[in-house]
Amino acid sequence: MENNNACSKCGSIERKKGKIFGIASLQSLDSNTGFGGSELIVEFCKGCGEVTSIKVKNPSAIK
């Protein structure tokens, strides 16, 4: 039976989450202010580091 949660690169089923923040925060391309933005939450394979998901933590902060 195939495990749909397994990493496509190494087969591991263990995942971890981390965040990208600070200068690397997500900002709207429509905004010229340079202010605002949101952290990015990254889910990745604990075995090989392959990123499986990137999610905006606070989408309403993107103006």
PQR file with spaces between the fields and no chain letter, atoms N, CA, C, O and H, PARSE charges and radii, in Angstrom:
ATOM       1  N    MET     1       0.835   -1.178    0.000 -0.4000 1.5000
ATOM       2  CA   MET     1       0.000    0.000    0.000 -0.0000 2.0000
ATOM       3  C    MET     1       0.889    1.255    0.000  0.5500 1.7000
ATOM       4  O    MET     1       1.852    1.334    0.763 -0.5500 1.4000
ATOM       5  N    GLU     2       0.565    2.229   -0.854 -0.4000 1.5000
ATOM       6  CA   GLU     2       1.339    3.455   -0.982 -0.0000 2.0000
ATOM       7  C    GLU     2       0.968    4.443    0.111  0.5500 1.7000
ATOM       8  O    GLU     2      -0.209    4.613    0.426 -0.5500 1.4000
ATOM       9  H    GLU     2      -0.217    2.165   -1.474  0.4000 1.0000
ATOM      10  N    ASN     3       1.983    5.103    0.696 -0.4000 1.5000
ATOM      11  CA   ASN     3       1.750    6.106    1.725 -0.0000 2.0000
ATOM      12  C    ASN     3       1.742    7.482    1.065  0.5500 1.7000
ATOM      13  O    ASN     3       2.782    7.947    0.598 -0.5500 1.4000
ATOM      14  H    ASN     3       2.939    4.965    0.439  0.4000 1.0000
ATOM      15  N    ASN     4       0.578    8.140    1.019 -0.4000 1.5000
ATOM      16  CA   ASN     4       0.457    9.447    0.376 -0.0000 2.0000
ATOM      17  C    ASN     4       1.172   10.556    1.136  0.5500 1.7000
ATOM      18  O    ASN     4       1.380   11.639    0.587 -0.5500 1.4000
ATOM      19  H    ASN     4      -0.267    7.763    1.398  0.4000 1.0000
ATOM      20  N    ASN     5       1.555   10.309    2.391 -0.4000 1.5000
ATOM      21  CA   ASN     5       2.260   11.307    3.180 -0.0000 2.0000
ATOM      22  C    ASN     5       3.770   11.194    3.056  0.5500 1.7000
ATOM      23  O    ASN     5       4.501   12.020    3.602 -0.5500 1.4000
ATOM      24  H    ASN     5       1.386    9.429    2.837  0.4000 1.0000
ATOM      25  N    ALA     6       4.243   10.184    2.345 -0.4000 1.5000
ATOM      26  CA   ALA     6       5.683    9.962    2.221 -0.0000 2.0000
ATOM      27  C    ALA     6       6.307   11.016    1.309  0.5500 1.7000
ATOM      28  O    ALA     6       5.704   11.438    0.323 -0.5500 1.4000
ATOM      29  H    ALA     6       3.649    9.513    1.901  0.4000 1.0000
ATOM      30  N    CYS     7       7.516   11.430    1.654 -0.4000 1.5000
ATOM      31  CA   CYS     7       8.266   12.385    0.849 -0.0000 2.0000
ATOM      32  C    CYS     7       8.546   11.783   -0.529  0.5500 1.7000
ATOM      33  O    CYS     7       8.959   10.629   -0.638 -0.5500 1.4000
ATOM      34  H    CYS     7       8.006   11.087    2.455  0.4000 1.0000
ATOM      35  N    SER     8       8.320   12.566   -1.568 -0.4000 1.5000
ATOM      36  CA   SER     8       8.545   12.073   -2.931 -0.0000 2.0000
ATOM      37  C    SER     8      10.030   11.926   -3.254  0.5500 1.7000
ATOM      38  O    SER     8      10.383   11.254   -4.223 -0.5500 1.4000
ATOM      39  H    SER     8       7.984   13.504   -1.480  0.4000 1.0000
ATOM      40  N    LYS     9      10.902   12.541   -2.460 -0.4000 1.5000
ATOM      41  CA   LYS     9      12.352   12.466   -2.716 -0.0000 2.0000
ATOM      42  C    LYS     9      13.029   11.325   -1.971  0.5500 1.7000
ATOM      43  O    LYS     9      13.858   10.612   -2.536 -0.5500 1.4000
ATOM      44  H    LYS     9      10.616   13.087   -1.673  0.4000 1.0000
ATOM      45  N    CYS    10      12.663   11.151   -0.662 -0.4000 1.5000
ATOM      46  CA   CYS    10      13.391   10.144    0.135 -0.0000 2.0000
ATOM      47  C    CYS    10      12.498    9.089    0.777  0.5500 1.7000
ATOM      48  O    CYS    10      13.003    8.096    1.301 -0.5500 1.4000
ATOM      49  H    CYS    10      11.990   11.731   -0.204  0.4000 1.0000
ATOM      50  N    GLY    11      11.169    9.285    0.745 -0.4000 1.5000
ATOM      51  CA   GLY    11      10.246    8.308    1.300 -0.0000 2.0000
ATOM      52  C    GLY    11       9.934    8.477    2.773  0.5500 1.7000
ATOM      53  O    GLY    11       9.078    7.766    3.301 -0.5500 1.4000
ATOM      54  H    GLY    11      10.759   10.092    0.319  0.4000 1.0000
ATOM      55  N    SER    12      10.609    9.405    3.458 -0.4000 1.5000
ATOM      56  CA   SER    12      10.355    9.629    4.880 -0.0000 2.0000
ATOM      57  C    SER    12       8.932   10.146    5.086  0.5500 1.7000
ATOM      58  O    SER    12       8.398   10.856    4.233 -0.5500 1.4000
ATOM      59  H    SER    12      11.304    9.982    3.029  0.4000 1.0000
ATOM      60  N    ILE    13       8.319    9.793    6.214 -0.4000 1.5000
ATOM      61  CA   ILE    13       6.984   10.305    6.531 -0.0000 2.0000
ATOM      62  C    ILE    13       7.035   11.365    7.642  0.5500 1.7000
ATOM      63  O    ILE    13       5.996   11.869    8.068 -0.5500 1.4000
ATOM      64  H    ILE    13       8.752    9.217    6.906  0.4000 1.0000
ATOM      65  N    GLU    14       8.239   11.699    8.106 -0.4000 1.5000
ATOM      66  CA   GLU    14       8.373   12.700    9.165 -0.0000 2.0000
ATOM      67  C    GLU    14       8.495   14.096    8.571  0.5500 1.7000
ATOM      68  O    GLU    14       9.286   14.324    7.656 -0.5500 1.4000
ATOM      69  H    GLU    14       9.083   11.290    7.760  0.4000 1.0000
ATOM      70  N    ARG    15       7.710   15.022    9.096 -0.4000 1.5000
ATOM      71  CA   ARG    15       7.707   16.405    8.640 -0.0000 2.0000
ATOM      72  C    ARG    15       8.041   17.337    9.807  0.5500 1.7000
ATOM      73  O    ARG    15       7.823   16.998   10.970 -0.5500 1.4000
ATOM      74  H    ARG    15       7.067   14.836    9.839  0.4000 1.0000
ATOM      75  N    LYS    16       8.566   18.499    9.479 -0.4000 1.5000
ATOM      76  CA   LYS    16       8.812   19.558   10.460 -0.0000 2.0000
ATOM      77  C    LYS    16       8.288   20.851    9.878  0.5500 1.7000
ATOM      78  O    LYS    16       8.083   20.960    8.669 -0.5500 1.4000
ATOM      79  H    LYS    16       8.744   18.774    8.534  0.4000 1.0000
ATOM      80  N    LYS    17       8.069   21.844   10.751 -0.4000 1.5000
ATOM      81  CA   LYS    17       7.654   23.171   10.313 -0.0000 2.0000
ATOM      82  C    LYS    17       8.645   24.198   10.821  0.5500 1.7000
ATOM      83  O    LYS    17       9.223   24.047   11.898 -0.5500 1.4000
ATOM      84  H    LYS    17       8.236   21.756   11.733  0.4000 1.0000
ATOM      85  N    GLY    18       8.834   25.240   10.035 -0.4000 1.5000
ATOM      86  CA   GLY    18       9.683   26.358   10.405 -0.0000 2.0000
ATOM      87  C    GLY    18       9.065   27.616    9.830  0.5500 1.7000
ATOM      88  O    GLY    18       8.011   27.557    9.198 -0.5500 1.4000
ATOM      89  H    GLY    18       8.365   25.363    9.161  0.4000 1.0000
ATOM      90  N    LYS    19       9.711   28.759   10.043 -0.4000 1.5000
ATOM      91  CA   LYS    19       9.153   29.993    9.514 -0.0000 2.0000
ATOM      92  C    LYS    19      10.234   30.851    8.880  0.5500 1.7000
ATOM      93  O    LYS    19      11.396   30.835    9.285 -0.5500 1.4000
ATOM      94  H    LYS    19      10.567   28.807   10.557  0.4000 1.0000
ATOM      95  N    ILE    20       9.813   31.596    7.876 -0.4000 1.5000
ATOM      96  CA   ILE    20      10.649   32.598    7.240 -0.0000 2.0000
ATOM      97  C    ILE    20      10.069   33.936    7.682  0.5500 1.7000
ATOM      98  O    ILE    20       8.867   34.163    7.548 -0.5500 1.4000
ATOM      99  H    ILE    20       8.869   31.610    7.547  0.4000 1.0000
ATOM     100  N    PHE    21      10.910   34.822    8.206 -0.4000 1.5000
ATOM     101  CA   PHE    21      10.388   36.092    8.708 -0.0000 2.0000
ATOM     102  C    PHE    21      11.413   37.198    8.517  0.5500 1.7000
ATOM     103  O    PHE    21      12.492   36.970    7.972 -0.5500 1.4000
ATOM     104  H    PHE    21      11.887   34.637    8.315  0.4000 1.0000
ATOM     105  N    GLY    22      11.071   38.377    8.963 -0.4000 1.5000
ATOM     106  CA   GLY    22      11.988   39.506    8.856 -0.0000 2.0000
ATOM     107  C    GLY    22      12.043   40.029    7.435  0.5500 1.7000
ATOM     108  O    GLY    22      11.003   40.220    6.804 -0.5500 1.4000
ATOM     109  H    GLY    22      10.194   38.562    9.406  0.4000 1.0000
ATOM     110  N    ILE    23      13.222   40.261    6.931 -0.4000 1.5000
ATOM     111  CA   ILE    23      13.403   40.800    5.583 -0.0000 2.0000
ATOM     112  C    ILE    23      12.758   39.897    4.539  0.5500 1.7000
ATOM     113  O    ILE    23      12.349   40.369    3.478 -0.5500 1.4000
ATOM     114  H    ILE    23      14.067   40.106    7.444  0.4000 1.0000
ATOM     115  N    ALA    24      12.666   38.620    4.829 -0.4000 1.5000
ATOM     116  CA   ALA    24      12.110   37.668    3.865 -0.0000 2.0000
ATOM     117  C    ALA    24      10.598   37.529    3.980  0.5500 1.7000
ATOM     118  O    ALA    24      10.036   36.575    3.442 -0.5500 1.4000
ATOM     119  H    ALA    24      12.999   38.237    5.691  0.4000 1.0000
ATOM     120  N    SER    25       9.924   38.445    4.662 -0.4000 1.5000
ATOM     121  CA   SER    25       8.471   38.341    4.775 -0.0000 2.0000
ATOM     122  C    SER    25       7.812   38.596    3.426  0.5500 1.7000
ATOM     123  O    SER    25       8.371   39.277    2.566 -0.5500 1.4000
ATOM     124  H    SER    25      10.381   39.220    5.099  0.4000 1.0000
ATOM     125  N    LEU    26       6.618   38.042    3.254 -0.4000 1.5000
ATOM     126  CA   LEU    26       5.872   38.201    2.014 -0.0000 2.0000
ATOM     127  C    LEU    26       5.158   39.539    2.015  0.5500 1.7000
ATOM     128  O    LEU    26       4.480   39.891    2.980 -0.5500 1.4000
ATOM     129  H    LEU    26       6.164   37.489    3.952  0.4000 1.0000
ATOM     130  N    GLN    27       5.315   40.292    0.917 -0.4000 1.5000
ATOM     131  CA   GLN    27       4.625   41.567    0.759 -0.0000 2.0000
ATOM     132  C    GLN    27       3.938   41.585   -0.595  0.5500 1.7000
ATOM     133  O    GLN    27       4.367   40.909   -1.531 -0.5500 1.4000
ATOM     134  H    GLN    27       5.866   40.006    0.133  0.4000 1.0000
ATOM     135  N    SER    28       2.875   42.357   -0.692 -0.4000 1.5000
ATOM     136  CA   SER    28       2.116   42.475   -1.928 -0.0000 2.0000
ATOM     137  C    SER    28       2.948   43.165   -3.007  0.5500 1.7000
ATOM     138  O    SER    28       3.699   44.096   -2.715 -0.5500 1.4000
ATOM     139  H    SER    28       2.526   42.906    0.068  0.4000 1.0000
ATOM     140  N    LEU    29       2.817   42.716   -4.235 -0.4000 1.5000
ATOM     141  CA   LEU    29       3.465   43.396   -5.359 -0.0000 2.0000
ATOM     142  C    LEU    29       2.798   44.731   -5.647  0.5500 1.7000
ATOM     143  O    LEU    29       3.403   45.602   -6.272 -0.5500 1.4000
ATOM     144  H    LEU    29       2.207   41.960   -4.473  0.4000 1.0000
ATOM     145  N    ASP    30       1.547   44.903   -5.195 -0.4000 1.5000
ATOM     146  CA   ASP    30       0.799   46.134   -5.423 -0.0000 2.0000
ATOM     147  C    ASP    30       1.166   47.240   -4.446  0.5500 1.7000
ATOM     148  O    ASP    30       0.808   48.399   -4.660 -0.5500 1.4000
ATOM     149  H    ASP    30       1.056   44.195   -4.687  0.4000 1.0000
ATOM     150  N    SER    31       1.879   46.894   -3.371 -0.4000 1.5000
ATOM     151  CA   SER    31       2.198   47.866   -2.336 -0.0000 2.0000
ATOM     152  C    SER    31       3.535   48.545   -2.628  0.5500 1.7000
ATOM     153  O    SER    31       4.530   47.874   -2.904 -0.5500 1.4000
ATOM     154  H    SER    31       2.170   45.953   -3.198  0.4000 1.0000
ATOM     155  N    ASN    32       3.554   49.860   -2.566 -0.4000 1.5000
ATOM     156  CA   ASN    32       4.796   50.608   -2.760 -0.0000 2.0000
ATOM     157  C    ASN    32       5.388   51.088   -1.449  0.5500 1.7000
ATOM     158  O    ASN    32       6.423   51.754   -1.442 -0.5500 1.4000
ATOM     159  H    ASN    32       2.746   50.404   -2.342  0.4000 1.0000
ATOM     160  N    THR    33       4.738   50.755   -0.331 -0.4000 1.5000
ATOM     161  CA   THR    33       5.170   51.283    0.956 -0.0000 2.0000
ATOM     162  C    THR    33       6.362   50.532    1.532  0.5500 1.7000
ATOM     163  O    THR    33       7.183   51.124    2.233 -0.5500 1.4000
ATOM     164  H    THR    33       3.897   50.214   -0.336  0.4000 1.0000
ATOM     165  N    GLY    34       6.468   49.251    1.249 -0.4000 1.5000
ATOM     166  CA   GLY    34       7.541   48.464    1.843 -0.0000 2.0000
ATOM     167  C    GLY    34       7.251   48.038    3.268  0.5500 1.7000
ATOM     168  O    GLY    34       8.081   47.387    3.902 -0.5500 1.4000
ATOM     169  H    GLY    34       5.801   48.770    0.680  0.4000 1.0000
ATOM     170  N    PHE    35       6.068   48.402    3.787 -0.4000 1.5000
ATOM     171  CA   PHE    35       5.693   48.037    5.150 -0.0000 2.0000
ATOM     172  C    PHE    35       4.626   46.951    5.119  0.5500 1.7000
ATOM     173  O    PHE    35       3.997   46.707    4.090 -0.5500 1.4000
ATOM     174  H    PHE    35       5.393   48.930    3.273  0.4000 1.0000
ATOM     175  N    GLY    36       4.438   46.316    6.245 -0.4000 1.5000
ATOM     176  CA   GLY    36       3.463   45.237    6.327 -0.0000 2.0000
ATOM     177  C    GLY    36       4.109   43.933    5.898  0.5500 1.7000
ATOM     178  O    GLY    36       5.328   43.854    5.742 -0.5500 1.4000
ATOM     179  H    GLY    36       4.949   46.514    7.081  0.4000 1.0000
ATOM     180  N    GLY    37       3.302   42.933    5.712 -0.4000 1.5000
ATOM     181  CA   GLY    37       3.812   41.634    5.306 -0.0000 2.0000
ATOM     182  C    GLY    37       3.494   40.576    6.338  0.5500 1.7000
ATOM     183  O    GLY    37       2.905   40.864    7.380 -0.5500 1.4000
ATOM     184  H    GLY    37       2.312   42.998    5.839  0.4000 1.0000
ATOM     185  N    SER    38       3.878   39.373    6.049 -0.4000 1.5000
ATOM     186  CA   SER    38       3.580   38.253    6.929 -0.0000 2.0000
ATOM     187  C    SER    38       4.703   37.224    6.886  0.5500 1.7000
ATOM     188  O    SER    38       5.385   37.059    5.874 -0.5500 1.4000
ATOM     189  H    SER    38       4.356   39.138    5.202  0.4000 1.0000
ATOM     190  N    GLU    39       4.873   36.546    7.999 -0.4000 1.5000
ATOM     191  CA   GLU    39       5.804   35.419    8.034 -0.0000 2.0000
ATOM     192  C    GLU    39       5.309   34.336    7.088  0.5500 1.7000
ATOM     193  O    GLU    39       4.116   34.253    6.796 -0.5500 1.4000
ATOM     194  H    GLU    39       4.319   36.680    8.821  0.4000 1.0000
ATOM     195  N    LEU    40       6.214   33.525    6.619 -0.4000 1.5000
ATOM     196  CA   LEU    40       5.871   32.359    5.818 -0.0000 2.0000
ATOM     197  C    LEU    40       6.148   31.114    6.644  0.5500 1.7000
ATOM     198  O    LEU    40       7.224   30.981    7.226 -0.5500 1.4000
ATOM     199  H    LEU    40       7.183   33.592    6.856  0.4000 1.0000
ATOM     200  N    ILE    41       5.187   30.204    6.699 -0.4000 1.5000
ATOM     201  CA   ILE    41       5.337   28.940    7.415 -0.0000 2.0000
ATOM     202  C    ILE    41       5.720   27.879    6.383  0.5500 1.7000
ATOM     203  O    ILE    41       5.019   27.682    5.391 -0.5500 1.4000
ATOM     204  H    ILE    41       4.313   30.313    6.226  0.4000 1.0000
ATOM     205  N    VAL    42       6.820   27.212    6.626 -0.4000 1.5000
ATOM     206  CA   VAL    42       7.343   26.214    5.693 -0.0000 2.0000
ATOM     207  C    VAL    42       7.258   24.843    6.337  0.5500 1.7000
ATOM     208  O    VAL    42       7.720   24.650    7.462 -0.5500 1.4000
ATOM     209  H    VAL    42       7.389   27.372    7.432  0.4000 1.0000
ATOM     210  N    GLU    43       6.671   23.894    5.631 -0.4000 1.5000
ATOM     211  CA   GLU    43       6.673   22.496    6.077 -0.0000 2.0000
ATOM     212  C    GLU    43       7.666   21.760    5.197  0.5500 1.7000
ATOM     213  O    GLU    43       7.667   21.924    3.977 -0.5500 1.4000
ATOM     214  H    GLU    43       6.296   24.051    4.718  0.4000 1.0000
ATOM     215  N    PHE    44       8.514   20.943    5.821 -0.4000 1.5000
ATOM     216  CA   PHE    44       9.542   20.248    5.058 -0.0000 2.0000
ATOM     217  C    PHE    44       9.785   18.848    5.604  0.5500 1.7000
ATOM     218  O    PHE    44       9.436   18.537    6.743 -0.5500 1.4000
ATOM     219  H    PHE    44       8.513   20.809    6.812  0.4000 1.0000
ATOM     220  N    CYS    45      10.385   18.019    4.774 -0.4000 1.5000
ATOM     221  CA   CYS    45      10.708   16.647    5.145 -0.0000 2.0000
ATOM     222  C    CYS    45      11.864   16.648    6.141  0.5500 1.7000
ATOM     223  O    CYS    45      12.901   17.265    5.898 -0.5500 1.4000
ATOM     224  H    CYS    45      10.668   18.272    3.848  0.4000 1.0000
ATOM     225  N    LYS    46      11.681   15.962    7.248 -0.4000 1.5000
ATOM     226  CA   LYS    46      12.720   15.881    8.263 -0.0000 2.0000
ATOM     227  C    LYS    46      13.908   15.047    7.774  0.5500 1.7000
ATOM     228  O    LYS    46      15.034   15.231    8.237 -0.5500 1.4000
ATOM     229  H    LYS    46      10.838   15.461    7.445  0.4000 1.0000
ATOM     230  N    GLY    47      13.655   14.140    6.847 -0.4000 1.5000
ATOM     231  CA   GLY    47      14.716   13.273    6.345 -0.0000 2.0000
ATOM     232  C    GLY    47      15.690   13.943    5.392  0.5500 1.7000
ATOM     233  O    GLY    47      16.905   13.788    5.522 -0.5500 1.4000
ATOM     234  H    GLY    47      12.741   13.991    6.470  0.4000 1.0000
ATOM     235  N    CYS    48      15.148   14.696    4.423 -0.4000 1.5000
ATOM     236  CA   CYS    48      16.032   15.252    3.388 -0.0000 2.0000
ATOM     237  C    CYS    48      15.920   16.762    3.223  0.5500 1.7000
ATOM     238  O    CYS    48      16.728   17.360    2.512 -0.5500 1.4000
ATOM     239  H    CYS    48      14.161   14.822    4.317  0.4000 1.0000
ATOM     240  N    GLY    49      14.933   17.396    3.865 -0.4000 1.5000
ATOM     241  CA   GLY    49      14.786   18.841    3.779 -0.0000 2.0000
ATOM     242  C    GLY    49      13.927   19.328    2.623  0.5500 1.7000
ATOM     243  O    GLY    49      13.774   20.538    2.454 -0.5500 1.4000
ATOM     244  H    GLY    49      14.277   16.911    4.443  0.4000 1.0000
ATOM     245  N    GLU    50      13.363   18.437    1.825 -0.4000 1.5000
ATOM     246  CA   GLU    50      12.511   18.837    0.714 -0.0000 2.0000
ATOM     247  C    GLU    50      11.310   19.624    1.242  0.5500 1.7000
ATOM     248  O    GLU    50      10.595   19.148    2.124 -0.5500 1.4000
ATOM     249  H    GLU    50      13.487   17.454    1.963  0.4000 1.0000
ATOM     250  N    VAL    51      11.088   20.826    0.705 -0.4000 1.5000
ATOM     251  CA   VAL    51       9.953   21.656    1.126 -0.0000 2.0000
ATOM     252  C    VAL    51       8.684   21.093    0.513  0.5500 1.7000
ATOM     253  O    VAL    51       8.598   20.895   -0.699 -0.5500 1.4000
ATOM     254  H    VAL    51      11.669   21.213   -0.011  0.4000 1.0000
ATOM     255  N    THR    52       7.694   20.837    1.368 -0.4000 1.5000
ATOM     256  CA   THR    52       6.431   20.264    0.895 -0.0000 2.0000
ATOM     257  C    THR    52       5.294   21.276    0.887  0.5500 1.7000
ATOM     258  O    THR    52       4.276   21.060    0.229 -0.5500 1.4000
ATOM     259  H    THR    52       7.764   20.998    2.352  0.4000 1.0000
ATOM     260  N    SER    53       5.461   22.395    1.624 -0.4000 1.5000
ATOM     261  CA   SER    53       4.389   23.382    1.702 -0.0000 2.0000
ATOM     262  C    SER    53       4.951   24.711    2.180  0.5500 1.7000
ATOM     263  O    SER    53       5.825   24.753    3.046 -0.5500 1.4000
ATOM     264  H    SER    53       6.287   22.570    2.159  0.4000 1.0000
ATOM     265  N    ILE    54       4.437   25.807    1.601 -0.4000 1.5000
ATOM     266  CA   ILE    54       4.710   27.154    2.104 -0.0000 2.0000
ATOM     267  C    ILE    54       3.358   27.838    2.265  0.5500 1.7000
ATOM     268  O    ILE    54       2.551   27.871    1.336 -0.5500 1.4000
ATOM     269  H    ILE    54       3.728   25.773    0.898  0.4000 1.0000
ATOM     270  N    LYS    55       3.119   28.387    3.465 -0.4000 1.5000
ATOM     271  CA   LYS    55       1.828   29.003    3.767 -0.0000 2.0000
ATOM     272  C    LYS    55       2.055   30.385    4.364  0.5500 1.7000
ATOM     273  O    LYS    55       2.960   30.570    5.178 -0.5500 1.4000
ATOM     274  H    LYS    55       3.774   28.360    4.220  0.4000 1.0000
ATOM     275  N    VAL    56       1.238   31.357    3.963 -0.4000 1.5000
ATOM     276  CA   VAL    56       1.276   32.703    4.532 -0.0000 2.0000
ATOM     277  C    VAL    56       0.600   32.646    5.893  0.5500 1.7000
ATOM     278  O    VAL    56      -0.564   32.261    5.997 -0.5500 1.4000
ATOM     279  H    VAL    56       0.503   31.207    3.302  0.4000 1.0000
ATOM     280  N    LYS    57       1.334   33.032    6.946 -0.4000 1.5000
ATOM     281  CA   LYS    57       0.784   32.937    8.300 -0.0000 2.0000
ATOM     282  C    LYS    57      -0.399   33.886    8.504  0.5500 1.7000
ATOM     283  O    LYS    57      -1.402   33.502    9.106 -0.5500 1.4000
ATOM     284  H    LYS    57       2.280   33.345    6.862  0.4000 1.0000
ATOM     285  N    ASN    58      -0.289   35.106    8.015 -0.4000 1.5000
ATOM     286  CA   ASN    58      -1.333   36.110    8.241 -0.0000 2.0000
ATOM     287  C    ASN    58      -1.687   36.786    6.923  0.5500 1.7000
ATOM     288  O    ASN    58      -1.198   37.882    6.647 -0.5500 1.4000
ATOM     289  H    ASN    58       0.526   35.418    7.526  0.4000 1.0000
ATOM     290  N    PRO    59      -2.538   36.148    6.092 -0.5600 1.5000
ATOM     291  CA   PRO    59      -2.849   36.713    4.782  0.2800 2.0000
ATOM     292  C    PRO    59      -3.474   38.105    4.838  0.5500 1.7000
ATOM     293  O    PRO    59      -3.295   38.890    3.907 -0.5500 1.4000
ATOM     294  N    SER    60      -4.200   38.428    5.902 -0.4000 1.5000
ATOM     295  CA   SER    60      -4.834   39.746    5.982 -0.0000 2.0000
ATOM     296  C    SER    60      -3.806   40.867    6.183  0.5500 1.7000
ATOM     297  O    SER    60      -4.149   42.037    6.017 -0.5500 1.4000
ATOM     298  H    SER    60      -4.345   37.790    6.659  0.4000 1.0000
ATOM     299  N    ALA    61      -2.573   40.548    6.531 -0.4000 1.5000
ATOM     300  CA   ALA    61      -1.525   41.540    6.708 -0.0000 2.0000
ATOM     301  C    ALA    61      -0.921   41.978    5.384  0.5500 1.7000
ATOM     302  O    ALA    61      -0.159   42.943    5.344 -0.5500 1.4000
ATOM     303  H    ALA    61      -2.294   39.597    6.666  0.4000 1.0000
ATOM     304  N    ILE    62      -1.248   41.286    4.300 -0.4000 1.5000
ATOM     305  CA   ILE    62      -0.731   41.632    2.985 -0.0000 2.0000
ATOM     306  C    ILE    62      -1.664   42.674    2.384  0.5500 1.7000
ATOM     307  O    ILE    62      -2.810   42.370    2.052 -0.5500 1.4000
ATOM     308  H    ILE    62      -1.868   40.502    4.332  0.4000 1.0000
ATOM     309  N    LYS    63      -1.187   43.873    2.248 -0.4000 1.5000
ATOM     310  CA   LYS    63      -2.018   44.999    1.770 -0.0000 2.0000
ATOM     311  C    LYS    63      -1.866   45.187    0.285  0.5500 1.7000
ATOM     312  O    LYS    63      -2.485   46.081   -0.292 -0.5500 1.4000
ATOM     313  H    LYS    63      -0.256   44.120    2.518  0.4000 1.0000
